[in-house]
Amino acid sequence: MADRDKRVTGPALTQRAPQDVALPAACLTAREAASFLQLNEKKLYELANSREIPAARIGGKWLFPRALLEEWLLEQAHGGALTDRLLITGSDDPLLAATTAALAAQLGAEGLVAYSPTGTLTGLELLARRRANVCALHWGGVEHSAQQHALLLRRFGASRGWTLVRLALREQGVILRRGLEVDGLETLVAFDYRWAMRQAGAGSRHFLESALASRGFSAADCSVVAEARSEREAAAVVAREDADCAPGTRAAAAEFGLGFLPLGWEAFDLALPRDILFRRLFQDLLSAYGNARAQSLSLRLSGYDLSPLGRVLTLD
């Protein structure tokens, strides 16, 4: 009886460890992917080779990420679950930010339009990883923009399924603090003015570096006191007088009531997968960027030419 009445005060009994549960593989083989999508393998290989389906060729063997396949299926559905959202990244732009905010307010809870500026190259990487639907970009002067933007996109394997749509031409240069008047870019470098510099991979920095190189300088010659992660952050740093100048557009300078040193014009484009081009929200975005309200704002900000809005560009 005494033994029966003894109470167990510690983990006297060892519980049996649960048996291992087989988890679905993160990547599927061609045979597994064909079964998952209910396609024959020949058709699957056609889709993979044409970059119409998320896949990676590693050591001569095709692998198919399961999570991206599921997302791809949703995208293929008529009026699918992802057609009620549009995630925009890449380069910063005051007019695009205002347009996105107005469209989001109009949609309310019926859809999601969001804009997260990251700079051109990071935005393209997010697009390639299918973390965003659209990437705003600019890379060099307008005279070579068609070739430069196409070359830039070719750095990313996923770009075979992308297209380019032109939003505008923008005036690019240097944002100046209030009261600062200079006669040229050389003065800003030679007299040790304080720069808020954009991060590597930003289109504004690339434009500035090209302008500096043509004058015998480099970004290393600039006295950098801060790094700005977007066009409007650069303008805000200068507006607070934490820096004297920063690379950016005339529109960003005007939005913050700052001075501006022009260096040239650039093309401002949107890169996106072809299947998003005719998505309702994307077409609504293009319409909103060119409506009367947006045109009025572009004139007040200045430094915009909206005449090429909506032009689809070839990547050949």
C-alpha positions in Angstrom: 0.0 0.0 0.0 2.8 2.4 0.9 4.3 1.9 -2.5 1.0 2.6 -4.2 0.5 5.9 -2.2 3.9 7.3 -3.2 3.5 10.3 -5.4 5.7 11.1 -8.3 7.4 14.4 -7.6 9.7 14.6 -10.7 9.7 13.4 -14.3 10.0 9.8 -13.3 8.3 8.6 -16.5 10.1 9.1 -19.8 7.6 10.1 -22.5 8.1 8.6 -25.9 9.4 11.1 -28.4 7.0 11.8 -31.2 7.8 10.1 -34.5 9.4 12.4 -37.1 6.8 13.9 -39.3 7.7 14.2 -43.0 7.6 17.9 -44.0 7.0 19.0 -47.6 10.2 19.8 -49.5 10.9 23.4 -50.1 11.9 22.6 -53.7 10.3 20.1 -56.0 11.9 18.0 -58.7 10.5 18.3 -62.2 8.5 15.1 -61.7 7.1 16.3 -58.4 6.3 19.7 -59.8 4.5 18.2 -62.8 2.4 16.1 -60.4 1.7 19.1 -58.2 0.5 21.2 -61.1 -1.1 18.3 -62.9 1.0 19.0 -66.0 3.1 16.6 -68.1 6.8 17.1 -67.7 7.3 18.2 -71.3 5.0 21.2 -70.8 6.6 21.9 -67.4 10.0 22.1 -69.1 8.6 24.5 -71.7 7.3 26.8 -69.0 10.6 26.6 -67.1 12.8 27.3 -70.2 10.6 30.3 -71.2 10.8 31.7 -67.6 7.0 31.6 -67.4 7.1 29.6 -64.1 9.3 30.0 -61.0 12.2 27.6 -61.4 16.0 27.4 -61.0 18.4 25.3 -63.0 21.2 24.0 -60.7 23.8 21.6 -61.9 21.8 20.8 -65.1 18.7 20.0 -63.0 15.5 22.0 -62.7 14.2 22.7 -59.2 10.8 24.4 -58.5 10.3 26.3 -55.2 7.0 25.1 -53.8 6.0 28.4 -52.2 6.5 30.3 -55.5 4.6 27.6 -57.4 1.6 28.1 -55.1 1.8 31.9 -55.6 2.1 31.4 -59.4 -1.1 29.3 -59.3 -2.9 32.1 -57.6 -1.7 34.6 -60.2 -2.9 32.4 -63.0 -6.5 32.2 -61.6 -8.9 34.5 -63.4 -9.4 37.5 -61.0 -7.0 35.6 -58.6 -6.3 36.4 -55.0 -3.3 38.6 -55.7 -5.0 40.9 -58.3 -6.4 43.2 -55.5 -2.9 44.4 -54.5 0.0 46.3 -56.1 3.3 46.6 -54.3 5.7 49.2 -55.7 9.3 49.5 -54.8 12.5 50.9 -56.3 13.2 54.6 -56.9 11.6 57.4 -54.9 9.4 60.0 -56.7 7.2 62.7 -55.1 4.5 62.5 -57.9 4.4 58.6 -57.7 4.1 58.8 -53.9 1.2 61.3 -54.1 -0.5 59.2 -56.8 -0.2 56.0 -54.8 -1.6 57.6 -51.7 -4.5 59.0 -53.6 -5.3 55.7 -55.2 -5.0 53.8 -51.9 -7.5 56.3 -50.3 -9.9 55.8 -53.2 -9.7 52.0 -52.9 -10.2 51.9 -49.1 -10.4 48.3 -48.0 -11.2 47.0 -51.5 -7.5 46.8 -52.5 -4.0 47.5 -51.4 -1.6 49.8 -53.3 1.7 50.4 -51.4 4.9 52.2 -52.3 8.2 51.4 -50.5 11.1 53.2 -52.1 14.4 51.3 -51.8 16.6 52.6 -54.6 16.8 51.2 -58.1 19.0 48.1 -57.7 17.4 46.9 -54.5 14.0 47.4 -56.0 14.9 45.2 -59.0 16.2 42.5 -56.7 12.9 42.6 -54.8 11.1 42.3 -58.1 13.2 39.4 -59.2 12.5 37.6 -55.9 8.7 38.3 -56.4 8.6 40.4 -53.2 7.2 43.3 -55.2 5.0 43.7 -58.3 6.5 46.8 -59.8 9.9 48.5 -59.6 10.4 52.2 -60.4 13.8 52.9 -61.8 16.1 55.5 -63.4 19.7 54.9 -64.5 21.6 57.7 -66.3 20.7 60.4 -68.8 17.6 60.3 -71.0 19.6 60.1 -74.2 20.8 56.5 -73.4 17.9 55.4 -71.1 16.4 52.8 -73.4 19.6 50.9 -73.7 20.8 51.5 -70.2 17.5 50.4 -68.6 17.3 47.3 -70.8 20.9 46.4 -69.9 20.2 47.0 -66.2 17.2 44.6 -66.3 19.3 41.9 -68.0 21.3 41.5 -64.8 18.4 39.7 -63.4 17.4 36.3 -64.8 13.7 36.8 -64.1 13.7 39.8 -66.4 12.8 37.6 -69.4 9.3 37.9 -68.3 9.4 41.6 -67.5 8.4 44.7 -69.5 9.2 48.4 -69.1 6.6 51.2 -69.0 7.7 54.9 -69.1 6.1 57.2 -66.5 7.9 60.5 -67.2 11.1 62.4 -67.9 12.5 64.1 -64.8 15.2 66.8 -64.2 18.0 65.4 -62.1 20.7 67.3 -60.3 21.7 68.4 -56.8 19.3 69.5 -54.0 20.7 72.6 -52.2 19.9 74.0 -48.8 18.0 77.3 -48.6 20.1 80.3 -49.4 22.9 78.3 -51.0 23.8 79.5 -54.4 26.6 77.9 -56.4 27.7 78.2 -60.0 28.4 74.6 -60.7 29.0 71.1 -59.4 32.7 71.7 -59.2 32.2 74.3 -56.5 30.2 71.9 -54.3 33.1 69.4 -54.5 36.1 71.8 -54.3 34.8 74.0 -51.4 34.0 71.1 -49.1 30.3 71.4 -48.8 28.5 68.8 -46.7 26.8 66.1 -48.7 23.9 63.8 -47.8 24.8 61.0 -50.2 22.5 58.3 -51.6 23.3 54.7 -51.0 25.1 52.5 -53.6 22.6 51.2 -56.2 20.4 54.4 -56.1 19.7 56.0 -59.5 20.4 59.5 -58.2 23.8 58.5 -57.0 24.6 56.9 -60.3 23.6 60.1 -62.1 25.8 62.2 -59.8 28.8 59.9 -60.2 28.5 60.1 -64.0 28.3 63.9 -63.8 31.3 64.0 -61.4 33.4 61.7 -63.6 32.8 63.9 -66.6 34.3 66.8 -64.6 37.3 64.8 -63.3 35.9 64.0 -59.9 34.4 61.0 -58.0 32.0 60.5 -55.1 35.1 60.1 -52.9 35.9 63.8 -53.4 32.6 64.8 -51.8 32.5 65.5 -48.0 29.7 63.1 -47.0 28.1 63.6 -43.6 25.0 61.5 -44.0 23.5 58.7 -46.1 19.9 59.1 -47.3 18.0 55.9 -48.3 15.5 57.7 -50.6 15.0 60.8 -52.7 12.7 62.5 -50.2 14.9 61.5 -47.2 17.8 63.2 -48.9 15.7 66.4 -49.3 14.6 66.2 -45.7 18.2 66.0 -44.5 19.1 69.1 -46.5 15.9 70.9 -45.3 17.0 70.3 -41.7 20.4 71.7 -42.6 22.1 68.6 -41.5 23.8 68.7 -44.9 24.3 71.4 -47.6 23.4 69.3 -50.6 22.3 65.9 -51.9 21.8 64.2 -55.3 18.1 64.2 -56.3 15.4 65.6 -58.6 14.1 69.1 -59.0 10.7 67.8 -57.9 12.1 66.6 -54.6 13.8 69.9 -54.0 10.7 71.8 -54.7 8.6 69.7 -52.4 10.8 70.8 -49.5 11.2 74.4 -50.7 14.9 73.9 -51.4 17.3 75.2 -54.1 18.4 73.1 -57.0 21.4 72.7 -59.3 20.3 71.0 -62.6 22.6 68.4 -64.2 20.3 66.9 -66.9 17.2 64.9 -67.7 16.5 61.3 -67.1 13.8 58.7 -67.9 11.7 57.4 -65.1 10.4 53.9 -65.9 8.5 51.1 -64.2 9.7 47.5 -64.6 7.1 44.8 -64.0 6.1 41.2 -65.0 4.1 41.2 -68.3 1.2 39.5 -66.6 0.8 42.5 -64.3 0.8 45.1 -67.2 -3.0 44.8 -67.8 -3.9 44.2 -64.2 -6.7 46.6 -63.2 -4.8 48.2 -60.4 -1.7 48.9 -62.5 -3.8 50.5 -65.2 -5.6 52.6 -62.5 -2.1 53.7 -61.3 -1.1 54.9 -64.8 -4.4 56.7 -65.2 -4.0 58.4 -61.8 -0.4 59.4 -62.6 -1.6 61.4 -65.6 -5.0 62.7 -64.4 -5.7 66.4 -63.9 -4.8 66.3 -60.2 -1.4 64.7 -60.9 -0.6 67.1 -63.8 -1.4 70.1 -61.6 1.0 68.7 -58.9 3.7 68.0 -61.5 3.6 71.6 -62.7 3.8 73.0 -59.1 6.7 70.7 -58.3 8.3 71.3 -61.8 11.0 69.2 -63.4 8.6 66.7 -65.0 7.6 65.9 -68.6 4.6 63.5 -68.6 4.3 63.3 -72.4 5.7 59.7 -72.6 3.4 58.4 -69.8 2.3 54.8 -70.5 4.7 54.0 -73.3 5.6 50.3 -73.3 9.3 49.9 -74.1 11.0 47.0 -75.8 13.8 45.2 -73.9 15.5 43.8 -77.1 
